[in-house]
Amino acid sequence: MSPASFHPPRRLLMGPGPSDLHPRVLAAMAQPTVGHLDPAFIGLMDDVKSLLQRAFGTANELTMPISGPGSAGMEACFVNLVEPGDTVIVCVNGVFGGRMKENVERCGGTAVVVDDPWGRPVDPAKVAAAFAAHPQAKALAFVHAETSTGVASDAAALCRLARDHGALSIVDTVTSLGGIPVRVDEWGADAVYSGSQKCLSCAPGLSPLTFSPRAVEAVRNRRGKCPSWFLDFSLLLGYWGGGAKRAYHHTAPVNALYGLHESLLMLHEEGLDAACARHRHHHRALVAGLEAMGLSLPVAPADRLPQLNAVRVPDGVDEAAVRAALLTRFGLEIGAGLGALAGKVWRIGLMGQSCSAAHVMACLTGLETVLAEMQAPIHQGKAAAAASGVLFG
């Protein structure tokens, strides 16, 4: 069989990421490539930086997209801020808090773990107790929107605790940026990273990131060199620091940055508050339909992420078979559970361009059809009306 061009199938992306891309973003990425030091591209870089500052709610000078996925943004925070012997308090209430712990240890630091049950937010009282027991802690690391469970934690309270104890805060906003409020300066957050493929609805492969002046000072006062050359901010700032003359560091993903610029421009045009309201509205409609069908969500309503919904798998149902049927028959992707929730939940994303009435109704219709054929214990014929009542009532 001879090689041929790849033509991907059309999907409705309603898993934990990536989300659907708007035609404007796809068109932007298809524009002619220019050099990564071209004056025209440098102007685009300045625009991306400004739009990211608005999205993050910050005036931080060090605000830029890392050339790599959200995991690269996470690693950039830790390799620049954590040195051998440092103590970092790490909040673990899902998979991605666990990855933070791994990063601390790989940097030679000591991770003091604050555990909370999967499906629950980080408990600030436990964090306060950890600081009392470890006053030398250099930083507090936590996930604002835990993608593995669909839980939001109180970032403002946690960042305040870090500040009160003279520690830096390292915050994962991979699933939250553009979907729920992210207010870096208002929170007093220090090192915050995200991803391009979730609520920003851009192609995977970029990690927006911002560092406060306190975090920049910590980088400058390192005892030794950053162990990663590629992610060393003292080098990256020569490229992303601003101004017409920039030092060569690496060949930036030019066309991917065209796409990020367009997605950020669309977020700016919609407005941050309006985008967050859209995610809440469609979340309420999806939940109404799921509950009318007889399905339930393990996360308490006050703690739920509107953009990432964990849904309990009914007893006796093969959750992988349901996902496979949705993909092959309806072109609809939803996600499996991770870690402690593997096999127990589906993760349904309503992120960015995948957060629409059409997506909500398609998901409910497909899920009800497949579950009914499997003779799952659901209520048929009620989900669409319940969701429509929220969407259009």
JOTACOR-V392278 format. One record per run of one state. SS is the DSSP state (a for helix, b for strand, c for the rest). FROM is the first residue (numbers start at 1). LEN is the number of residues. If there is no record, write none. Layout:
BEGIN
SS_FROM_LEN ; SS_FROM_LEN
END
This chain:
BEGIN
c_1_11 ; b_12_2 ; c_14_9 ; a_23_7 ; c_30_9 ; a_39_18 ; c_57_5 ; b_62_6 ; c_68_2 ; a_70_12 ; c_82_5 ; b_87_6 ; c_93_2 ; a_95_12 ; c_107_3 ; b_110_6 ; c_116_8 ; a_124_10 ; c_134_5 ; b_139_5 ; c_144_1 ; b_145_2 ; c_147_4 ; b_151_2 ; c_153_2 ; a_155_10 ; c_165_3 ; b_168_5 ; c_173_11 ; a_184_4 ; c_188_3 ; b_191_3 ; c_194_12 ; b_206_6 ; c_212_1 ; a_213_8 ; c_221_12 ; a_233_8 ; c_241_13 ; a_254_17 ; c_271_1 ; a_272_22 ; c_294_7 ; a_301_3 ; b_304_2 ; c_306_2 ; b_308_5 ; c_313_6 ; a_319_12 ; c_331_1 ; b_332_2 ; c_334_1 ; b_335_2 ; c_337_2 ; a_339_3 ; c_342_3 ; b_345_5 ; c_350_2 ; a_352_3 ; c_355_2 ; a_357_17 ; c_374_9 ; a_383_10 ; c_393_1
END
